[in-house]
Amino acid sequence: MVLLLILLFLFTSLSLPTRFTAALDTLSPNQTLADATNGTLVSAGESFELGFFSPLNSENRYVGIWFKQVSLQTPICVANKDDPMTDSSGVLTITPTGNVIITSDQTNPIWSSNTTILSASPVLKLLDTGNLVAVDSNTGNYSWQSFDHLCDTLVPGMKLGWDLSKNQEWYLASWNSLQDPSTGDYTYRVDPQGLPQLVLRQGSTISYRSGPWHGVRFGGGPPLKQNSTVINPIFVCNSSFVYYTFLNNDGNIISRFVVNQTGLIEHLTWNQGSGKWVDIVTLQGGCVAKTELNCSVAAGFRRFSRLKLPDTSYFLVNRTEISRVDCEEACLKNCSCMGFAQTDISGCVVWSGELLDMREYNEGRQDLYVRVAASELRQVVAIKRLAKTSGQGLKEFKNEVIFISKLQHIYRNLVRLLGCCIQGEERMLIYEYMPKISLELHIFS
């Protein structure tokens, strides 16, 4: 009888899943991670930890991944963010086919990875990058990974953008509040249309753009290289992928980008001394042009340097190599054109409608020519006043104006004749002002 009880005990122990409590980085199909026993997974280098947690001032329970070396618990991803548990009966498992599951009371399904790729020998492993992967222990192939399902945070190695070959998008979505990690109002995505750019939306409304990618960096926001002492930004744009990612330049630095519940995009680094996250740069919504113009209003262009180019949702690109003057003339001929610019990879870029979300910065070389009413230009000009004793009649004066206009149309490097004035015996020519005096004085003085 005693022998029978011992055999029954051994059989029961072997057939039931092991409740996993040790701080290891891997979970097998015959093991469970239980909230009731404070079970966690810790990456091999102790950079990240996975387990059950409750947000600040909340009693709901979630499965999340957070920084192991940060004293202030900071989740980078929450699995069941839209399906919280109300008690500590939650259990995390991986099935023999590689599906990751969270259940309550070991029976009620809460969340599933819905893995479609079957694995013969799957294990669940937390990597030192913070990536939780369902990996085949024999082949090393991933059947599922958390980095394909971002939350509100981007850490080094995560991708923000698109796998065009699979039509798969990686994007950030804010929490609803500090107490509620469910999907909030704000999303931060890569818009691959036209010139790729990063876009923050509140619902469907754009509230911030990074400016278009022009081959070296994004056209707006603080230049990516500004924080080069902290991170190494990487942007990949080809026929298969369009995404942004970054790496830390110092292995001792802990940094992250986050879209918070108010719509701010923050780049934070952990300050071990103060025990706080330090905000390197915070980005908010942009600005719009207010001047409304039409073909009946005389217009000119005001140049803005070191500017983030406007939203490229309403723009045309002439990829042929044309001069700035030709680009300006093309804009003036279009009544809806509100500005133009020239970029290294796109040639002449012309915007119509409103100029949305422009920002001026201390660095960068991108110029934008904004169409404004001529009355607002207050342009400094050079006036040539003809003496009354010159003997030049009205006909001769008009011929001179026409000749100069035709000449400068052929030779674009000449000082431009902007206009003329005839009143009584007064004759005036209005030229473009040259701040460094006439070339003639430099040659013949």
PLY file of the C-alpha trace (Angstrom):
ply
format ascii 1.0
element vertex 445
property float x
property float y
property float z
element edge 444
property int vertex1
property int vertex2
end_header
0.00 0.00 0.00
2.83 2.40 0.91
4.64 1.54 -2.33
1.46 2.23 -4.30
1.09 5.69 -2.72
4.73 6.53 -3.50
4.32 5.51 -7.14
1.08 7.51 -7.39
2.83 10.58 -5.96
5.74 10.29 -8.41
3.39 9.88 -11.37
1.34 12.92 -10.35
4.45 15.05 -9.85
5.86 14.18 -13.25
2.59 14.70 -15.13
1.81 18.18 -13.73
3.56 21.33 -15.02
6.32 22.63 -12.77
5.58 25.91 -11.05
8.59 27.95 -12.05
9.99 30.36 -9.45
13.75 30.43 -10.03
15.17 33.56 -11.69
16.16 31.94 -14.99
15.79 33.30 -18.52
13.94 30.35 -20.09
10.51 28.75 -19.66
9.78 25.28 -21.08
6.37 23.78 -21.97
6.40 21.66 -18.79
6.90 24.76 -16.62
4.62 27.61 -15.55
5.29 31.13 -14.36
2.78 31.91 -11.61
1.87 35.27 -10.13
1.02 33.63 -6.79
4.63 32.48 -6.33
6.20 35.72 -7.66
7.73 33.83 -10.56
9.91 35.84 -12.97
12.27 35.39 -15.89
15.54 37.34 -15.80
17.71 37.77 -18.90
21.19 36.20 -18.80
22.96 39.52 -18.24
20.28 40.69 -15.79
19.30 43.60 -18.02
15.56 42.83 -18.12
12.99 40.98 -16.04
9.60 39.51 -16.93
6.83 38.90 -14.45
3.48 39.97 -13.05
3.03 43.55 -11.84
0.51 46.24 -10.97
0.89 49.84 -12.21
1.07 52.70 -9.74
-2.15 53.03 -7.69
-3.77 50.09 -9.51
-4.80 46.65 -8.25
-5.03 45.10 -11.73
-2.39 42.54 -12.64
-0.44 42.41 -15.90
2.44 40.47 -17.44
5.21 42.84 -18.44
8.91 43.26 -19.14
10.88 45.91 -17.25
14.46 47.08 -16.69
16.13 44.89 -14.08
18.74 47.49 -13.07
16.25 50.37 -12.66
14.90 50.80 -9.14
11.74 52.49 -10.42
9.82 49.67 -12.10
9.45 50.75 -15.74
7.70 48.31 -18.10
8.78 48.45 -21.74
5.98 46.16 -22.85
2.75 44.74 -21.39
1.26 41.55 -22.85
-2.33 41.72 -21.60
-2.53 45.53 -21.52
-6.14 45.52 -22.75
-7.17 42.48 -20.66
-6.11 42.95 -17.02
-6.48 40.36 -14.28
-8.06 41.35 -10.98
-6.24 38.88 -8.73
-2.95 36.98 -8.44
-4.18 33.75 -10.05
-2.45 34.50 -13.35
-0.16 31.91 -14.95
2.15 32.24 -17.96
2.94 29.16 -20.07
4.23 28.15 -23.47
2.47 25.26 -25.20
4.26 22.29 -26.84
3.60 23.94 -30.23
5.06 27.33 -29.23
1.99 29.37 -28.33
2.49 31.76 -25.38
-0.57 31.89 -23.11
-1.69 33.78 -20.00
-4.51 32.17 -18.04
-6.37 33.01 -14.86
-6.97 30.18 -12.38
-5.12 28.01 -14.93
-8.32 27.69 -16.96
-9.65 31.07 -18.10
-7.70 32.36 -21.13
-6.61 36.00 -20.72
-4.11 36.51 -23.54
-2.41 34.49 -26.28
0.40 35.17 -28.73
-1.66 33.41 -31.42
1.50 31.97 -32.90
0.93 30.62 -36.40
4.38 29.07 -36.89
4.56 25.65 -35.22
7.71 24.68 -33.36
8.89 21.16 -32.51
10.93 22.05 -29.40
9.79 25.49 -28.26
10.98 27.41 -25.21
10.20 30.94 -24.06
13.36 32.99 -23.54
13.98 36.55 -22.32
16.97 38.08 -24.11
19.29 40.79 -22.80
17.79 43.18 -25.36
14.42 42.93 -23.62
13.02 40.82 -26.44
10.87 37.87 -25.30
11.10 35.13 -27.91
9.44 31.77 -28.53
12.42 29.92 -29.97
12.99 26.37 -31.17
15.70 24.98 -28.91
17.02 22.78 -31.73
17.08 25.19 -34.70
17.21 28.56 -32.95
14.39 29.87 -35.15
11.88 32.32 -33.66
8.19 31.52 -34.03
7.15 34.66 -32.10
8.88 37.67 -30.50
7.67 40.59 -28.40
9.68 43.11 -30.48
7.10 42.57 -33.22
4.39 43.86 -30.86
5.51 47.21 -29.45
3.76 49.07 -26.66
4.57 52.66 -25.66
8.36 52.29 -25.44
11.24 51.92 -27.88
14.49 50.49 -26.52
17.72 49.78 -28.43
17.16 47.09 -31.05
13.41 47.64 -31.40
12.24 48.77 -34.84
9.77 51.54 -35.58
8.46 51.23 -39.13
7.55 48.60 -41.71
8.53 45.21 -43.03
7.16 45.89 -46.52
7.63 42.31 -47.69
5.24 41.06 -44.98
3.11 44.22 -44.73
3.95 44.22 -41.02
4.09 47.47 -39.05
5.96 48.26 -35.83
4.57 51.31 -34.02
4.23 52.77 -30.53
0.89 53.32 -28.77
0.56 55.34 -25.57
-0.95 54.15 -22.31
-4.36 55.49 -21.34
-2.94 56.75 -18.04
-0.17 56.04 -15.55
-2.52 53.55 -13.88
-3.92 52.02 -17.08
-1.61 50.52 -19.74
-4.45 49.84 -22.17
-4.12 51.38 -25.64
-4.35 55.16 -25.39
-5.07 58.00 -27.80
-1.60 58.50 -29.30
0.37 56.47 -31.84
3.87 57.08 -33.20
4.56 55.57 -36.61
6.75 55.74 -39.68
4.80 57.08 -42.65
6.47 55.43 -45.68
4.51 57.41 -48.28
6.48 59.97 -50.28
9.54 60.87 -48.22
9.53 58.69 -45.06
8.85 60.55 -41.83
7.89 59.86 -38.21
4.32 60.87 -37.37
2.58 61.25 -34.01
-1.21 61.03 -34.19
-3.98 61.59 -31.70
-6.57 59.28 -33.15
-6.43 60.12 -36.85
-5.20 63.71 -36.34
-1.51 64.45 -36.90
-0.07 66.36 -33.94
3.67 66.05 -34.67
5.97 65.08 -37.52
9.70 64.56 -37.55
10.00 66.04 -41.03
10.84 63.90 -44.07
13.91 61.72 -44.34
16.20 63.31 -46.95
19.01 60.80 -47.15
21.08 61.78 -44.12
18.62 62.39 -41.30
15.05 63.50 -40.67
14.43 67.07 -41.80
13.00 68.30 -38.51
13.18 67.90 -34.78
16.53 68.07 -33.06
18.99 66.43 -35.48
19.44 62.73 -34.82
23.16 63.20 -34.36
22.56 65.78 -31.62
22.35 62.98 -29.06
25.25 61.03 -30.60
27.00 60.91 -27.21
24.07 58.83 -25.94
22.68 56.93 -28.94
23.57 55.86 -32.45
20.44 56.42 -34.60
19.86 54.11 -37.56
17.35 54.54 -40.40
16.87 51.79 -42.98
14.97 52.56 -46.18
14.90 50.09 -49.06
12.45 48.00 -51.05
11.90 45.58 -48.15
12.17 47.69 -44.99
11.49 51.22 -43.82
12.29 51.59 -40.14
14.04 53.61 -37.45
16.04 52.06 -34.63
18.88 53.06 -32.36
21.71 51.66 -30.26
23.28 52.98 -27.07
26.84 54.24 -27.56
27.71 53.33 -23.97
26.82 49.89 -22.65
26.34 51.36 -19.18
23.62 53.76 -20.34
19.96 52.79 -20.00
17.81 54.80 -22.41
14.41 54.59 -24.04
11.97 56.54 -26.19
8.40 56.66 -24.93
5.08 58.09 -26.11
3.38 59.07 -22.88
-0.32 59.35 -22.15
-0.38 63.11 -22.94
1.16 62.70 -26.39
4.74 63.72 -25.59
7.58 61.85 -27.27
10.34 61.63 -24.69
13.91 60.38 -24.91
14.81 59.33 -21.38
17.98 58.04 -19.75
18.23 56.55 -16.28
20.19 58.57 -13.71
21.40 56.11 -11.12
22.45 58.85 -8.70
19.08 60.60 -8.52
17.04 57.44 -9.13
15.05 59.22 -11.84
14.53 59.16 -15.58
16.13 62.23 -17.21
14.43 63.74 -20.24
16.97 64.50 -22.98
14.47 65.88 -25.46
10.69 66.22 -25.49
8.82 66.73 -28.77
5.31 68.12 -29.08
2.98 69.26 -31.83
4.19 71.62 -34.56
3.05 74.90 -36.08
1.09 75.85 -39.20
1.27 78.73 -41.67
-1.59 81.22 -41.22
-1.22 83.45 -44.31
-3.83 82.73 -46.96
-2.96 83.71 -50.53
-4.54 83.49 -53.97
-3.64 84.53 -57.49
-5.15 88.00 -57.04
-2.65 88.86 -54.29
0.88 89.92 -55.24
3.28 87.49 -53.63
6.92 86.79 -53.03
8.97 84.33 -51.03
10.61 84.54 -47.64
13.48 82.15 -47.01
13.63 80.24 -43.74
16.89 78.44 -42.98
17.50 75.45 -40.70
13.86 74.49 -40.96
11.99 71.23 -40.73
10.14 70.87 -44.01
6.31 70.95 -43.85
4.05 67.92 -43.87
4.55 66.03 -47.12
0.92 64.91 -47.31
0.23 67.71 -49.81
3.27 68.13 -52.01
4.60 67.56 -55.49
8.10 66.48 -56.39
9.94 67.40 -59.58
12.91 65.06 -59.49
14.64 66.75 -62.42
17.57 69.02 -61.66
16.18 72.54 -61.96
17.40 75.78 -60.46
15.93 77.53 -57.46
14.60 80.28 -59.74
12.76 77.75 -61.93
11.36 76.08 -58.82
10.16 79.48 -57.59
8.52 80.27 -60.91
6.75 76.90 -60.90
5.36 77.70 -57.47
4.19 81.19 -58.50
2.31 79.77 -61.48
0.33 77.48 -59.15
-2.24 79.49 -57.19
-2.39 76.86 -54.44
1.40 76.67 -53.99
2.41 77.90 -50.54
6.13 77.15 -50.59
8.99 75.21 -52.12
12.34 73.70 -51.24
15.19 71.86 -52.90
16.52 68.63 -51.41
19.47 66.49 -52.39
17.41 63.42 -53.31
14.10 64.92 -54.45
14.95 68.00 -56.51
12.22 70.66 -56.42
9.57 70.02 -53.76
6.44 72.20 -53.95
3.75 72.37 -51.24
0.09 73.24 -51.80
-2.54 74.09 -49.22
-1.58 74.73 -45.63
2.04 74.47 -44.51
1.64 72.18 -41.52
4.04 71.54 -38.68
7.17 73.59 -39.42
9.95 74.07 -36.88
13.13 76.12 -36.87
16.30 74.78 -35.23
19.81 75.98 -34.55
21.35 73.24 -36.68
20.79 71.93 -40.17
20.96 73.43 -43.65
17.51 72.88 -45.12
15.97 76.04 -46.61
12.26 76.51 -47.16
10.89 79.33 -49.32
7.47 80.31 -48.00
5.04 82.24 -50.17
3.89 85.44 -48.48
2.04 88.57 -49.52
4.38 91.11 -51.10
3.24 93.65 -48.51
4.70 91.46 -45.76
8.14 91.07 -47.27
9.49 94.54 -46.40
12.31 93.78 -48.79
15.47 95.90 -48.83
15.99 97.10 -52.40
18.42 99.23 -54.38
16.92 102.29 -56.14
18.41 103.75 -59.31
17.00 107.23 -59.85
17.54 108.77 -63.27
18.42 112.44 -63.34
15.88 114.78 -64.89
18.64 116.06 -67.17
19.41 112.61 -68.58
17.38 113.35 -71.68
15.81 109.89 -71.61
12.20 109.90 -72.68
9.39 107.62 -71.59
9.81 105.35 -74.61
13.52 104.92 -74.07
12.97 104.20 -70.36
10.40 101.49 -71.11
12.73 99.91 -73.67
15.48 99.81 -71.05
13.21 98.05 -68.56
12.13 95.47 -71.17
15.73 94.85 -72.27
16.96 94.32 -68.70
14.07 91.95 -67.99
14.88 89.82 -71.04
18.57 89.86 -70.24
18.13 88.61 -66.68
15.81 85.88 -67.93
18.74 84.53 -69.97
21.51 85.21 -67.46
20.29 84.08 -64.04
23.40 85.34 -62.20
22.60 89.01 -62.86
21.16 91.31 -60.22
17.40 91.11 -60.60
15.29 94.04 -61.69
12.30 93.95 -59.34
10.30 96.84 -60.79
10.19 100.42 -61.98
8.44 103.67 -61.11
7.27 106.48 -63.41
5.64 109.57 -61.93
5.74 112.82 -63.83
9.35 113.38 -64.79
10.61 110.91 -62.19
12.18 107.69 -63.48
13.24 104.96 -61.02
14.52 101.40 -61.39
14.16 99.02 -58.42
16.89 96.38 -58.20
17.65 93.49 -55.90
19.81 94.76 -53.04
23.39 93.47 -52.89
24.68 93.65 -49.29
28.33 93.20 -50.40
28.28 96.12 -52.87
28.59 95.85 -56.63
30.95 93.36 -58.24
32.08 96.24 -60.47
33.65 98.02 -57.50
35.63 94.90 -56.57
36.91 94.46 -60.14
37.71 98.04 -61.14
38.52 99.74 -57.82
0 1
1 2
2 3
3 4
4 5
5 6
6 7
7 8
8 9
9 10
10 11
11 12
12 13
13 14
14 15
15 16
16 17
17 18
18 19
19 20
20 21
21 22
22 23
23 24
24 25
25 26
26 27
27 28
28 29
29 30
30 31
31 32
32 33
33 34
34 35
35 36
36 37
37 38
38 39
39 40
40 41
41 42
42 43
43 44
44 45
45 46
46 47
47 48
48 49
49 50
50 51
51 52
52 53
53 54
54 55
55 56
56 57
57 58
58 59
59 60
60 61
61 62
62 63
63 64
64 65
65 66
66 67
67 68
68 69
69 70
70 71
71 72
72 73
73 74
74 75
75 76
76 77
77 78
78 79
79 80
80 81
81 82
82 83
83 84
84 85
85 86
86 87
87 88
88 89
89 90
90 91
91 92
92 93
93 94
94 95
95 96
96 97
97 98
98 99
99 100
100 101
101 102
102 103
103 104
104 105
105 106
106 107
107 108
108 109
109 110
110 111
111 112
112 113
113 114
114 115
115 116
116 117
117 118
118 119
119 120
120 121
121 122
122 123
123 124
124 125
125 126
126 127
127 128
128 129
129 130
130 131
131 132
132 133
133 134
134 135
135 136
136 137
137 138
138 139
139 140
140 141
141 142
142 143
143 144
144 145
145 146
146 147
147 148
148 149
149 150
150 151
151 152
152 153
153 154
154 155
155 156
156 157
157 158
158 159
159 160
160 161
161 162
162 163
163 164
164 165
165 166
166 167
167 168
168 169
169 170
170 171
171 172
172 173
173 174
174 175
175 176
176 177
177 178
178 179
179 180
180 181
181 182
182 183
183 184
184 185
185 186
186 187
187 188
188 189
189 190
190 191
191 192
192 193
193 194
194 195
195 196
196 197
197 198
198 199
199 200
200 201
201 202
202 203
203 204
204 205
205 206
206 207
207 208
208 209
209 210
210 211
211 212
212 213
213 214
214 215
215 216
216 217
217 218
218 219
219 220
220 221
221 222
222 223
223 224
224 225
225 226
226 227
227 228
228 229
229 230
230 231
231 232
232 233
233 234
234 235
235 236
236 237
237 238
238 239
239 240
240 241
241 242
242 243
243 244
244 245
245 246
246 247
247 248
248 249
249 250
250 251
251 252
252 253
253 254
254 255
255 256
256 257
257 258
258 259
259 260
260 261
261 262
262 263
263 264
264 265
265 266
266 267
267 268
268 269
269 270
270 271
271 272
272 273
273 274
274 275
275 276
276 277
277 278
278 279
279 280
280 281
281 282
282 283
283 284
284 285
285 286
286 287
287 288
288 289
289 290
290 291
291 292
292 293
293 294
294 295
295 296
296 297
297 298
298 299
299 300
300 301
301 302
302 303
303 304
304 305
305 306
306 307
307 308
308 309
309 310
310 311
311 312
312 313
313 314
314 315
315 316
316 317
317 318
318 319
319 320
320 321
321 322
322 323
323 324
324 325
325 326
326 327
327 328
328 329
329 330
330 331
331 332
332 333
333 334
334 335
335 336
336 337
337 338
338 339
339 340
340 341
341 342
342 343
343 344
344 345
345 346
346 347
347 348
348 349
349 350
350 351
351 352
352 353
353 354
354 355
355 356
356 357
357 358
358 359
359 360
360 361
361 362
362 363
363 364
364 365
365 366
366 367
367 368
368 369
369 370
370 371
371 372
372 373
373 374
374 375
375 376
376 377
377 378
378 379
379 380
380 381
381 382
382 383
383 384
384 385
385 386
386 387
387 388
388 389
389 390
390 391
391 392
392 393
393 394
394 395
395 396
396 397
397 398
398 399
399 400
400 401
401 402
402 403
403 404
404 405
405 406
406 407
407 408
408 409
409 410
410 411
411 412
412 413
413 414
414 415
415 416
416 417
417 418
418 419
419 420
420 421
421 422
422 423
423 424
424 425
425 426
426 427
427 428
428 429
429 430
430 431
431 432
432 433
433 434
434 435
435 436
436 437
437 438
438 439
439 440
440 441
441 442
442 443
443 444
